[in-house]
Amino acid sequence: MPNGIKVSGTSYDLDPVQGAFNIGAMIRWLDFNNTWSTAEWGHPSDNLGGILAVADYLSCKAVASGKPAFSRSHALAWECRLRRSSGASGLRFQVQSYSLYRLKFLIINHQQC
């Protein structure tokens, strides 16, 4: 795919969805024995594949149209924003659903911007 996602360690140029899946699978394989105890089954690093894939895709698209590429700080800012919106890490050991708190933090973060 032209201006596709570059998957580290391979020669693949993939569409954003397939790239996010491949990058996410590589990230989760590295911490397969890591545990995350919440009412849900998700893990915080599950989001990194999507964040990195979108950052790479938007950067390649910007360069193709003559705009400056995204920097590493853009992706890190998105990750920090995501972590802020997902709530405090102290919630992870409570019995309540982690997703119920996410909406509250999204609203608070949106109002701060």
C-alpha positions as a printed NumPy array, in Angstrom:
array([[  0.   ,   0.   ,   0.   ],
       [  1.445,   3.43 ,  -0.857],
       [  2.255,   5.444,   2.289],
       [  1.389,   2.375,   4.351],
       [  2.323,   1.469,   7.894],
       [  5.899,   0.309,   8.4  ],
       [  6.051,  -2.693,  10.712],
       [  9.341,  -2.771,  12.629],
       [ 11.638,  -5.65 ,  11.782],
       [  9.84 ,  -6.433,   8.514],
       [  9.638,  -5.057,   5.001],
       [  5.831,  -4.759,   5.201],
       [  3.914,  -1.658,   4.115],
       [  0.39 ,  -2.343,   5.364],
       [ -2.927,  -0.546,   5.599],
       [ -3.526,   1.134,   9.   ],
       [ -5.791,  -1.589,  10.399],
       [ -3.515,  -4.498,   9.502],
       [ -0.478,  -2.492,  10.625],
       [ -2.09 ,  -1.768,  14.005],
       [ -2.847,  -5.463,  14.44 ],
       [  0.696,  -6.561,  13.566],
       [  2.373,  -3.932,  15.742],
       [ -0.022,  -4.715,  18.606],
       [  0.661,  -8.446,  18.294],
       [  4.416,  -7.808,  18.431],
       [  4.034,  -5.612,  21.523],
       [  1.769,  -8.046,  23.37 ],
       [  4.001, -11.006,  22.522],
       [  6.827,  -9.325,  24.407],
       [  4.78 ,  -9.064,  27.607],
       [  2.671, -12.207,  27.264],
       [  3.288, -13.158,  30.879],
       [  2.365,  -9.725,  32.209],
       [ -0.856,  -9.594,  34.216],
       [ -3.351,  -6.756,  34.545],
       [ -6.098,  -7.298,  37.094],
       [ -9.34 ,  -5.475,  36.292],
       [-12.934,  -6.448,  35.671],
       [-12.139,  -6.407,  31.924],
       [ -9.633,  -8.388,  29.916],
       [ -7.795,  -5.517,  28.234],
       [ -4.233,  -4.455,  28.939],
       [ -2.862,  -0.885,  28.661],
       [ -0.299,  -1.886,  26.029],
       [ -3.123,  -3.152,  23.797],
       [ -3.564,   0.482,  22.726],
       [  0.032,   1.076,  21.64 ],
       [ -0.273,  -0.789,  18.325],
       [ -3.111,   1.464,  17.24 ],
       [ -1.4  ,   4.634,  18.453],
       [  1.865,   3.838,  16.644],
       [  0.072,   2.752,  13.459],
       [ -2.059,   5.907,  13.308],
       [  0.964,   8.1  ,  14.041],
       [  2.952,   6.439,  11.229],
       [  0.051,   6.607,   8.768],
       [ -0.711,  10.28 ,   9.456],
       [  2.987,  11.121,   9.279],
       [  3.421,   9.395,   5.893],
       [  0.25 ,  11.073,   4.635],
       [  1.52 ,  14.495,   5.78 ],
       [  4.921,  13.985,   4.119],
       [  3.235,  12.893,   0.878],
       [  1.245,  16.155,   0.847],
       [  4.328,  18.292,   1.563],
       [  3.726,  18.882,   5.276],
       [  6.237,  18.087,   8.042],
       [  6.295,  14.575,   9.459],
       [  5.042,  13.805,  12.935],
       [  7.661,  13.514,  15.615],
       [  7.991,  10.89 ,  18.297],
       [  6.608,  13.427,  20.757],
       [  3.248,  13.4  ,  18.941],
       [  2.807,   9.672,  19.565],
       [  3.974,  10.028,  23.168],
       [  1.496,  12.852,  23.71 ],
       [ -1.303,  10.64 ,  22.367],
       [ -0.232,   7.844,  24.693],
       [ -0.164,  10.19 ,  27.705],
       [ -3.586,  11.506,  26.76 ],
       [ -4.876,   7.958,  26.499],
       [ -3.464,   7.016,  29.883],
       [ -4.998,  10.113,  31.487],
       [ -8.363,   9.288,  29.968],
       [ -8.25 ,   5.68 ,  31.146],
       [ -8.203,   6.652,  34.805],
       [ -6.002,   6.181,  37.794],
       [ -3.992,   3.002,  38.139],
       [ -5.476,   2.549,  41.604],
       [ -8.74 ,   1.481,  39.995],
       [ -7.213,  -1.677,  38.615],
       [ -7.692,  -3.716,  41.779],
       [-11.266,  -2.67 ,  42.455],
       [-14.137,  -4.949,  41.593],
       [-16.035,  -2.288,  39.65 ],
       [-15.735,  -2.134,  35.902],
       [-12.753,  -0.129,  34.67 ],
       [-14.705,   1.095,  31.616],
       [-17.303,   2.848,  33.763],
       [-14.639,   5.263,  34.967],
       [-13.264,   5.915,  31.475],
       [-16.219,   8.081,  30.414],
       [-15.769,  10.326,  33.447],
       [-12.092,  10.91 ,  32.678],
       [-12.793,  11.485,  28.978],
       [-15.292,  14.202,  29.864],
       [-12.899,  15.825,  32.346],
       [-10.015,  15.758,  29.843],
       [-12.194,  17.146,  27.067],
       [-13.251,  20.054,  29.271],
       [ -9.587,  20.827,  30.084],
       [ -8.588,  21.231,  26.426]])
